[in-house]
Amino acid sequence: MKRIILTLLTLLLALSLIQPVCSLKIGDVVGQVLYTDIVAKIDGHPIRAYNVANHMCVVAEDLRAYGFDVVWYADERMLTVAPSKTVNPASFPAYVPEPPKGQIGAPAFPILYTDIVTYVEGREVESYNIDGQTVIYFQDLRKSGVVHYDNAVRITSFTHADPWSVSLSKTDFPRIAGGTPSVLAAVVRTNEVGKPVLTLASDPGGQYELHVSERGLRLAHYTYGIPEGDPYYETNFYKSFLALTTMGLPDVDANYLHYDNTDEQKAAVSAYLRVTLNGDPVKGDCFLSWGNGHADVNFNFDKMIGLNAGDFLRIEIGTEDAFAAAAGQPVPANRTPEEELNALRQRFLFHEAETVENELCYVLRGEFRGTTIGNQDTLDVVYKAGGTKDLTHSLYPYFQVIDRIEFGADPKIMIVTGRILSADKQTLLPSILEVNIYTGETVKK
């Protein structure tokens, strides 16, 4: 009987959290924190946690010490949470959870209403005030990693996802007049050494950059190199891209902090953009961004995607007819490093390749025609283990012209010598840069 009464009390307390927001004032009691013996951990390190409506919550501000960036905007009364670029579990606090001071499931202390709006990676989440601090549901961190509950040991855990990213630059998309295929289909998979590789299953022609990571994807679309009246503008792919950029999706230029999609927007997006992992749909929010001469369609996954050997992440942009036509297309085989190198060579006005045997890669320097600033020097790395990296954007701030590349004692570090336009734009000044061929990080000398 006591167990039944306690269960009913717990249910009533949970339901008490659901009150009309319009009737609440800051500081109103909206429920009770319940005593719990469940321990919350981030990357194996315990963190303060509370039971709210039978869901574990953590203090948003505490996350700063556990690999997250937490920013408070006083004027907007807004809190944002996002994973840090570098996560070091060794530096996490040595917090020791205290045993519950009351009966598990019984009320501990009140939960107060707050008007603070909290976003986790751009998505608005529920938040509450507990003892003057903002708490959010532990499960709302799932966009940044893996959340798992083990009832046998009474532990709920969060593990930061291993970061990965792959991309195809403009030079990977040959300019096919008319864009004969009508859908862009790309596949991310792991190669024999577990490295993610992005391969085109079809190519609609045009100039694009496709970037995919564990968090989502971005497709940048450059039309300035395609003349007006070109048959490309009548292809299903272009019409699909145009539909995505004109259907009223959130725009980061207008509201860069959040980009949730309504159910109607998600349905509209799914008619033109589809992502699957091993055949199962991947859900997320679609939003727009803009750059120098290009429009971007972004798709942020609802939760992080970790890739294991044999996984296939498929990305398709097109129309219903194009999807149907592409359904029977086989998953493409990985291009060999030699094929990657030759594909880049064919797209450059000139090229020079250097083999770095110790690091098992090629470095290709060339010139690509048709950008908004005229011809542009390019620098790409083709790894013999699979995949490529475009270093061009890393070099933009430092070089107008690339004159020479060479390697020193450390074969991972490429020394680039070139010239940059002076402040008065009258002369070209010498510049030297060190580039890590794996990370793309640059150090000015």
Solvent accessible surface area in square Angstrom, and as a share of the most:
residue,aa,sasa,rsa
1,M,165,0.73
2,K,177,0.75
3,R,200,0.73
4,I,104,0.53
5,I,102,0.52
6,L,43,0.21
7,T,84,0.49
8,L,97,0.48
9,L,69,0.34
10,T,16,0.09
11,L,95,0.47
12,L,114,0.57
13,L,25,0.12
14,A,20,0.15
15,L,94,0.47
16,S,40,0.26
17,L,23,0.12
18,I,137,0.69
19,Q,66,0.29
20,P,88,0.56
21,V,99,0.57
22,C,128,0.77
23,S,73,0.47
24,L,28,0.14
25,K,140,0.59
26,I,106,0.54
27,G,35,0.34
28,D,42,0.22
29,V,82,0.47
30,V,6,0.03
31,G,4,0.04
32,Q,47,0.21
33,V,4,0.02
34,L,3,0.02
35,Y,55,0.21
36,T,23,0.14
37,D,52,0.27
38,I,31,0.16
39,V,39,0.23
40,A,1,0.01
41,K,53,0.22
42,I,0,0.00
43,D,33,0.17
44,G,53,0.51
45,H,54,0.24
46,P,30,0.19
47,I,4,0.02
48,R,74,0.27
49,A,27,0.21
50,Y,34,0.13
51,N,16,0.08
52,V,0,0.00
53,A,18,0.14
54,N,87,0.45
55,H,87,0.39
56,M,22,0.10
57,C,0,0.00
58,V,0,0.00
59,V,1,0.00
60,A,0,0.00
61,E,61,0.27
62,D,34,0.17
63,L,0,0.00
64,R,121,0.44
65,A,49,0.38
66,Y,7,0.03
67,G,9,0.09
68,F,4,0.02
69,D,73,0.38
70,V,10,0.05
71,V,66,0.38
72,W,101,0.35
73,Y,60,0.23
74,A,65,0.50
75,D,141,0.73
76,E,106,0.48
77,R,92,0.34
78,M,17,0.08
79,L,3,0.02
80,T,21,0.12
81,V,1,0.01
82,A,40,0.31
83,P,17,0.11
84,S,25,0.16
85,K,207,0.88
86,T,117,0.68
87,V,50,0.29
88,N,86,0.44
89,P,49,0.31
90,A,93,0.72
91,S,79,0.51
92,F,16,0.07
93,P,51,0.32
94,A,102,0.79
95,Y,73,0.28
96,V,118,0.68
97,P,46,0.29
98,E,123,0.55
99,P,109,0.68
100,P,48,0.30
101,K,172,0.73
102,G,28,0.27
103,Q,127,0.56
104,I,79,0.40
105,G,12,0.12
106,A,20,0.16
107,P,55,0.34
108,A,27,0.21
109,F,77,0.32
110,P,59,0.37
111,I,0,0.00
112,L,46,0.23
113,Y,42,0.16
114,T,15,0.09
115,D,52,0.27
116,I,34,0.17
117,V,52,0.30
118,T,0,0.00
119,Y,14,0.05
120,V,2,0.01
121,E,24,0.11
122,G,9,0.09
123,R,44,0.16
124,E,93,0.42
125,V,20,0.12
126,E,104,0.47
127,S,19,0.12
128,Y,23,0.09
129,N,32,0.16
130,I,1,0.01
131,D,119,0.62
132,G,65,0.63
133,Q,50,0.22
134,T,8,0.05
135,V,0,0.00
136,I,0,0.00
137,Y,20,0.08
138,F,3,0.01
139,Q,80,0.36
140,D,25,0.13
141,L,0,0.00
142,R,95,0.35
143,K,14,0.06
144,S,1,0.01
145,G,4,0.04
146,V,93,0.53
147,V,46,0.26
148,H,108,0.48
149,Y,89,0.34
150,D,56,0.29
151,N,92,0.47
152,A,96,0.74
153,V,88,0.50
154,R,81,0.30
155,I,45,0.23
156,T,9,0.05
157,S,30,0.19
158,F,1,0.00
159,T,72,0.42
160,H,24,0.11
161,A,20,0.15
162,D,118,0.61
163,P,112,0.70
164,W,28,0.10
165,S,82,0.53
166,V,23,0.13
167,S,32,0.21
168,L,8,0.04
169,S,10,0.07
170,K,19,0.08
171,T,9,0.05
172,D,5,0.03
173,F,7,0.03
174,P,46,0.29
175,R,92,0.34
176,I,56,0.29
177,A,77,0.60
178,G,17,0.16
179,G,2,0.02
180,T,109,0.63
181,P,42,0.26
182,S,38,0.24
183,V,6,0.03
184,L,0,0.00
185,A,0,0.00
186,A,0,0.00
187,V,1,0.00
188,V,0,0.00
189,R,34,0.12
190,T,16,0.09
191,N,15,0.08
192,E,146,0.66
193,V,99,0.57
194,G,44,0.42
195,K,71,0.30
196,P,21,0.13
197,V,6,0.03
198,L,11,0.06
199,T,11,0.06
200,L,35,0.17
201,A,28,0.21
202,S,14,0.09
203,D,19,0.10
204,P,0,0.00
205,G,0,0.00
206,G,0,0.00
207,Q,15,0.06
208,Y,0,0.00
209,E,7,0.03
210,L,1,0.00
211,H,56,0.25
212,V,2,0.01
213,S,29,0.18
214,E,10,0.05
215,R,76,0.28
216,G,7,0.07
217,L,7,0.04
218,R,75,0.27
219,L,0,0.00
220,A,0,0.00
221,H,8,0.03
222,Y,14,0.05
223,T,45,0.26
224,Y,81,0.31
225,G,36,0.34
226,I,7,0.03
227,P,87,0.55
228,E,173,0.78
229,G,68,0.66
230,D,18,0.09
231,P,84,0.53
232,Y,0,0.00
233,Y,52,0.20
234,E,121,0.54
235,T,14,0.08
236,N,49,0.25
237,F,0,0.00
238,Y,38,0.15
239,K,99,0.42
240,S,0,0.00
241,F,6,0.02
242,L,84,0.42
243,A,25,0.19
244,L,0,0.00
245,T,20,0.12
246,T,98,0.57
247,M,54,0.24
248,G,59,0.56
249,L,9,0.05
250,P,30,0.19
251,D,40,0.21
252,V,31,0.18
253,D,103,0.53
254,A,90,0.70
255,N,64,0.33
256,Y,143,0.54
257,L,33,0.16
258,H,56,0.25
259,Y,27,0.10
260,D,56,0.29
261,N,16,0.08
262,T,74,0.43
263,D,115,0.60
264,E,130,0.58
265,Q,38,0.17
266,K,75,0.32
267,A,64,0.49
268,A,40,0.31
269,V,6,0.03
270,S,55,0.35
271,A,32,0.25
272,Y,61,0.23
273,L,6,0.03
274,R,86,0.31
275,V,6,0.04
276,T,35,0.21
277,L,45,0.22
278,N,84,0.43
279,G,62,0.59
280,D,95,0.49
281,P,105,0.66
282,V,23,0.13
283,K,146,0.62
284,G,7,0.06
285,D,4,0.02
286,C,0,0.00
287,F,20,0.08
288,L,8,0.04
289,S,19,0.12
290,W,114,0.40
291,G,36,0.35
292,N,109,0.56
293,G,39,0.38
294,H,33,0.15
295,A,18,0.14
296,D,7,0.04
297,V,0,0.00
298,N,11,0.06
299,F,15,0.06
300,N,28,0.15
301,F,2,0.01
302,D,32,0.16
303,K,127,0.54
304,M,17,0.08
305,I,11,0.05
306,G,49,0.47
307,L,29,0.14
308,N,107,0.55
309,A,94,0.73
310,G,52,0.50
311,D,18,0.09
312,F,71,0.30
313,L,0,0.00
314,R,39,0.14
315,I,0,0.00
316,E,22,0.10
317,I,0,0.00
318,G,0,0.00
319,T,29,0.17
320,E,100,0.45
321,D,112,0.58
322,A,4,0.03
323,F,12,0.05
324,A,76,0.59
325,A,82,0.64
326,A,0,0.00
327,A,82,0.64
328,G,73,0.70
329,Q,60,0.27
330,P,112,0.71
331,V,70,0.40
332,P,25,0.15
333,A,83,0.64
334,N,54,0.28
335,R,70,0.25
336,T,64,0.37
337,P,24,0.15
338,E,90,0.40
339,E,85,0.38
340,E,10,0.04
341,L,8,0.04
342,N,66,0.34
343,A,11,0.08
344,L,3,0.01
345,R,77,0.28
346,Q,147,0.65
347,R,50,0.18
348,F,15,0.06
349,L,82,0.41
350,F,72,0.30
351,H,81,0.36
352,E,93,0.42
353,A,45,0.35
354,E,65,0.29
355,T,61,0.35
356,V,13,0.07
357,E,110,0.49
358,N,126,0.64
359,E,30,0.13
360,L,103,0.51
361,C,0,0.00
362,Y,31,0.12
363,V,0,0.00
364,L,0,0.00
365,R,32,0.12
366,G,0,0.00
367,E,37,0.16
368,F,25,0.10
369,R,156,0.57
370,G,32,0.31
371,T,17,0.10
372,T,71,0.41
373,I,111,0.56
374,G,36,0.35
375,N,78,0.40
376,Q,18,0.08
377,D,30,0.15
378,T,6,0.03
379,L,0,0.00
380,D,5,0.02
381,V,0,0.00
382,V,0,0.00
383,Y,9,0.03
384,K,58,0.25
385,A,38,0.30
386,G,11,0.10
387,G,10,0.10
388,T,31,0.18
389,K,61,0.26
390,D,43,0.22
391,L,1,0.00
392,T,8,0.05
393,H,92,0.41
394,S,35,0.23
395,L,6,0.03
396,Y,87,0.33
397,P,85,0.54
398,Y,51,0.19
399,F,17,0.07
400,Q,100,0.44
401,V,43,0.25
402,I,3,0.02
403,D,59,0.31
404,R,126,0.46
405,I,24,0.12
406,E,70,0.31
407,F,46,0.19
408,G,44,0.42
409,A,112,0.87
410,D,66,0.34
411,P,35,0.22
412,K,90,0.38
413,I,44,0.22
414,M,0,0.00
415,I,34,0.17
416,V,0,0.00
417,T,23,0.14
418,G,1,0.01
419,R,88,0.32
420,I,53,0.27
421,L,68,0.34
422,S,14,0.09
423,A,112,0.86
424,D,92,0.48
425,K,146,0.62
426,Q,139,0.62
427,T,75,0.44
428,L,67,0.33
429,L,87,0.43
430,P,113,0.71
431,S,9,0.06
432,I,70,0.35
433,L,0,0.00
434,E,49,0.22
435,V,0,0.00
436,N,34,0.17
437,I,0,0.00
438,Y,89,0.34
439,T,79,0.46
440,G,10,0.10
441,E,119,0.53
442,T,39,0.22
443,V,93,0.54
444,K,127,0.54
445,K,131,0.56
